[in-house]
Amino acid sequence: MFVTSWQHIAGADDLHLNLILRAEKLIEPYIAQTPVLNCPVLDREAGARLWFKCESLQKTGAFKFRGACHALLQLTPEQRAAGVFTVSSGNHGAALAHAGQLLGVRVRVAVPHNAPEVKKENIAHFGAEMTEIEPGMAAREAQIARWEAEGSQLYIPPYDHPLIIAGQGTAALELIKAHPALDGLISPLGGGGLLSGTAMVGHSQGIPVWGVEPELAADGKASITANAIQPAMPPISMCDGLLTNLGQHTFPIIRDYVRDILLVSEDEVKYAMHRIWQRLKITAEPSAAVVLAAVLKHRAYFEGQSLGLILSGGNVNLSRLPWQED
């Protein structure tokens, strides 16, 4: 049975399950309740039962729509009239743009110039005003400071805010309601919004949670090891949605409630993308495919378990698939 209280956990506060449960009700009219898929072929390859929560089929093609929608629904009429802004590698920007379109809120998005074209096109498609910036956290922070100095619009962060985390956590909430007997949950790790929300939900049900990030962007793993937030690594991994460091809200949740951060190589990500394409018949962007890559890499560790894997997004340039580039 699904447990609806977080109160049995020492030190819990309203950032946790109660806020996610409220978010679920609030965003329900706007989001897609995405399917959970299973493939016996992938089960045999992994040596485990895999349940894929397909957020690649969410509106705007990624889980980010959940958090963006939840955040905008909290705005006052005055804040809605002024508009909002964000910086994003693509998926959060598109999600905020579409949520703004639905709710009548003007949206500005700063996006790295090397972000996948499909993601930039998604942002433009939903009517946001888009500004291209240099890759990396320094350029993101500088753009935020410039727009904040203008003073009229509210900044909606991609991940490091309780309202964003709560919205993202609804994906794991739906997954364990559909399959409550899971032995574990596995989520990608970038800034930590999705993993934080997943960890809250998993811990409330006594389900262990693992995060996954690329070896070339392993600042999350380093942060847990050092017990302090470490800077993002140079943006060279193909997993463009995971190239940011943890935040003040996400770090302590991940530190306290995530069992481990697993690392995968670029080649392992390519292989997992290909297998998802072949067997589930859906697209998974590199940042999403890391979850399958981790289970295949650590087969002995997960063998015999029933696992919930969150496929975070599917915004891929189909004319240039990574496994075809070698």
C-alpha positions in Angstrom: 0.0 0.0 0.0 1.2 3.5 -0.8 2.2 5.4 2.3 1.0 9.0 2.3 2.7 10.3 5.4 6.3 11.6 5.8 6.0 12.2 9.5 7.7 9.0 10.6 11.0 10.3 9.2 13.1 12.2 11.7 13.8 15.8 10.8 11.2 15.8 7.9 9.7 19.1 6.8 7.2 20.4 4.3 9.7 20.2 1.4 9.1 16.4 1.4 6.3 14.1 0.5 3.3 16.3 1.6 4.5 19.0 -0.9 4.9 16.4 -3.7 1.4 15.0 -3.0 -0.1 18.6 -3.2 1.9 19.2 -6.4 0.5 16.1 -8.0 -3.1 17.3 -7.5 -2.2 20.8 -8.7 -0.5 19.9 -11.9 -2.7 17.0 -12.9 -4.9 19.0 -15.3 -1.9 20.2 -17.2 0.6 17.3 -17.5 0.6 13.9 -19.2 0.5 10.9 -16.9 3.3 9.1 -18.8 3.3 5.3 -19.4 5.4 2.8 -17.6 6.9 0.3 -20.1 8.6 -3.1 -19.6 10.6 -5.1 -22.1 11.4 -8.8 -21.4 14.4 -8.6 -23.7 16.0 -5.8 -21.7 15.0 -7.7 -18.5 17.0 -10.7 -19.6 20.0 -8.5 -20.6 19.9 -6.7 -17.2 19.1 -9.8 -15.1 16.4 -7.7 -13.4 12.8 -6.6 -14.0 12.9 -3.0 -15.4 10.0 -0.6 -15.3 10.7 2.5 -17.4 8.8 5.7 -16.5 8.7 7.3 -19.9 9.0 11.0 -19.3 10.2 11.3 -22.9 6.5 11.2 -23.6 5.8 14.1 -21.2 4.7 17.4 -22.7 7.7 19.1 -24.3 9.5 15.7 -24.2 10.9 15.7 -20.7 10.0 15.5 -17.0 10.9 19.2 -16.6 7.3 20.2 -17.5 6.1 19.0 -14.1 8.3 21.3 -12.1 7.9 24.3 -14.4 4.1 24.0 -14.4 4.1 23.6 -10.6 6.2 26.7 -10.1 4.1 28.9 -12.4 0.9 27.9 -10.8 2.2 29.5 -7.6 2.7 32.9 -9.0 0.6 35.9 -8.0 -1.4 37.8 -10.6 1.3 40.5 -10.5 4.1 38.1 -11.0 2.3 36.4 -13.9 1.8 39.8 -15.6 5.5 40.7 -15.2 6.7 37.4 -16.7 9.6 35.1 -15.7 13.0 34.1 -16.9 15.4 31.1 -16.7 18.7 29.6 -17.9 18.5 26.1 -19.3 20.4 23.6 -21.4 17.0 23.1 -23.2 14.4 21.0 -21.5 13.6 23.3 -18.6 13.5 26.2 -21.0 11.0 24.5 -23.2 8.9 23.3 -20.3 8.7 26.8 -18.8 7.9 28.2 -22.2 5.0 25.8 -22.7 3.7 26.3 -19.1 3.9 30.0 -19.6 2.0 29.7 -22.9 -0.8 27.7 -21.1 -1.0 30.1 -18.1 -0.5 33.4 -19.9 3.0 34.2 -18.6 5.8 35.7 -20.7 9.0 33.7 -20.6 12.6 34.5 -21.4 15.2 31.7 -21.7 19.0 31.8 -21.9 20.3 28.7 -23.5 23.9 27.6 -24.3 24.7 28.1 -27.9 25.9 24.5 -28.2 22.6 23.0 -26.9 21.0 20.5 -29.2 19.1 22.2 -32.0 16.0 20.1 -31.2 15.9 21.7 -27.7 16.4 25.2 -29.0 13.6 24.7 -31.5 11.4 23.4 -28.7 11.9 26.6 -26.7 11.1 28.8 -29.7 8.1 26.6 -30.7 6.4 27.5 -27.4 6.9 31.2 -27.8 9.7 32.0 -25.4 12.1 34.9 -26.0 15.5 33.0 -26.4 19.0 34.3 -25.8 22.0 32.2 -26.6 25.0 32.3 -24.1 28.3 30.5 -23.7 28.3 27.0 -22.2 29.2 26.5 -18.5 28.0 27.6 -15.1 29.9 30.9 -15.2 27.9 32.2 -18.2 24.6 30.9 -16.7 25.2 32.8 -13.4 26.3 36.0 -15.3 23.1 36.0 -17.3 20.9 35.4 -14.3 22.6 38.4 -12.6 22.0 40.6 -15.6 18.3 39.8 -15.8 17.9 40.0 -12.0 19.4 43.4 -12.1 16.5 44.5 -14.3 14.3 43.8 -11.4 10.9 43.2 -13.0 10.8 39.4 -13.7 11.0 36.4 -11.4 13.8 33.8 -11.9 12.5 30.3 -12.1 15.5 28.0 -11.5 15.8 24.7 -13.4 16.1 22.5 -10.3 17.2 24.2 -7.1 13.8 25.2 -5.5 11.3 23.3 -3.4 8.5 23.9 -5.9 10.6 22.6 -8.8 11.7 19.6 -6.8 8.2 18.8 -5.7 6.9 18.9 -9.3 9.7 16.7 -10.5 9.0 14.2 -7.7 5.5 13.5 -9.1 7.1 11.3 -11.8 8.4 8.9 -9.2 5.1 9.2 -7.3 3.2 8.0 -10.4 5.7 5.2 -11.0 5.5 3.6 -7.5 1.7 3.9 -7.5 1.7 1.9 -10.7 4.3 -0.6 -9.4 4.5 -0.4 -5.5 6.6 -3.5 -5.1 9.8 -2.0 -6.5 13.2 -2.9 -5.0 14.7 0.4 -6.1 14.4 3.6 -8.1 17.1 4.9 -10.4 17.2 8.5 -11.7 19.6 10.6 -13.7 21.6 13.3 -11.8 22.4 16.8 -13.1 21.4 19.6 -10.8 19.4 17.1 -8.7 15.8 18.3 -9.0 14.5 15.0 -10.4 16.8 12.9 -8.1 15.8 14.9 -5.0 12.1 14.5 -5.7 12.6 10.8 -6.5 14.6 10.3 -3.3 11.9 11.9 -1.2 9.2 9.6 -2.7 11.4 6.5 -2.5 12.5 7.1 1.1 8.9 7.6 2.2 8.1 4.1 0.9 11.3 2.4 2.1 12.5 2.1 -1.5 16.3 2.7 -2.0 17.2 5.3 -4.7 20.3 5.5 -6.9 21.4 8.5 -9.0 23.4 8.2 -12.2 25.7 10.7 -13.9 28.4 10.5 -16.6 32.0 10.0 -15.8 32.7 13.2 -17.6 30.3 15.2 -15.4 30.7 13.5 -12.0 30.5 16.5 -9.8 27.6 15.0 -7.9 29.6 12.0 -6.9 32.5 14.3 -5.9 30.1 16.4 -3.9 28.8 13.5 -1.9 32.4 12.3 -1.3 33.6 15.7 -0.1 30.3 16.5 1.8 30.3 19.8 0.0 29.0 21.0 -3.4 31.6 20.8 -6.0 31.7 22.8 -9.2 30.4 21.4 -12.5 33.0 19.8 -14.7 33.8 21.1 -18.2 30.8 20.7 -20.5 32.2 17.9 -22.7 29.8 15.0 -22.0 27.1 14.2 -24.6 24.7 14.2 -21.6 23.9 17.9 -22.0 21.0 17.9 -19.5 23.4 16.7 -16.7 26.1 19.3 -17.0 25.4 21.4 -13.9 26.3 21.2 -10.2 24.1 20.4 -7.3 22.2 23.2 -5.5 21.6 24.2 -1.9 18.3 22.5 -1.8 19.1 19.4 -3.8 22.5 18.6 -2.2 21.3 17.7 1.3 18.4 15.6 0.1 20.7 13.6 -2.2 23.4 13.3 0.5 20.9 12.0 3.1 18.4 9.9 1.0 20.3 8.6 -2.1 22.1 5.3 -1.6 24.8 5.9 -4.2 25.7 7.8 -7.3 26.7 5.5 -10.2 28.9 6.6 -13.0 28.7 5.6 -16.7 30.9 6.2 -19.7 29.9 7.9 -22.9 30.1 4.6 -24.8 27.8 2.9 -22.2 25.3 5.7 -22.7 25.4 5.3 -26.5 24.7 1.6 -26.1 21.8 2.2 -23.7 20.3 4.8 -26.1 20.4 2.3 -28.9 18.9 -0.5 -26.8 16.0 1.7 -25.7 15.4 2.7 -29.3 15.5 -0.9 -30.5 13.5 -2.5 -27.7 11.1 0.1 -26.2 10.6 1.8 -29.6 11.0 5.3 -28.0 13.7 7.9 -28.1 15.8 8.6 -24.9 18.2 11.4 -24.9 21.7 10.7 -23.5 20.8 12.3 -20.2 17.9 9.8 -19.8 19.7 6.7 -21.1 22.2 6.8 -18.2 19.8 4.9 -16.0 19.7 1.8 -18.3 23.5 2.2 -18.8 24.0 2.0 -15.0 21.9 -1.1 -14.6 23.6 -2.9 -17.4 27.0 -1.9 -16.1 26.2 -3.1 -12.5 24.2 -6.2 -13.5 25.6 -8.3 -10.6 24.6 -5.6 -8.1 21.0 -5.3 -9.3 20.4 -8.9 -10.4 17.0 -10.3 -9.6 15.5 -7.0 -8.5 12.5 -5.1 -9.7 13.6 -1.6 -10.6 11.9 1.7 -11.5 14.0 3.6 -14.1 13.0 7.2 -14.9 13.7 8.0 -18.5 13.9 11.7 -18.0 13.6 13.0 -21.6 13.6 12.2 -25.3 14.6 15.3 -27.1 17.2 13.9 -29.6 18.4 15.2 -32.9 17.1 12.2 -35.0 19.3 13.1 -38.0 22.5 12.6 -35.9 22.1 9.8 -33.4 25.1 9.3 -31.1 25.6 5.6 -31.8 25.9 6.3 -35.5 28.8 8.8 -35.1 31.7 6.4 -34.6 
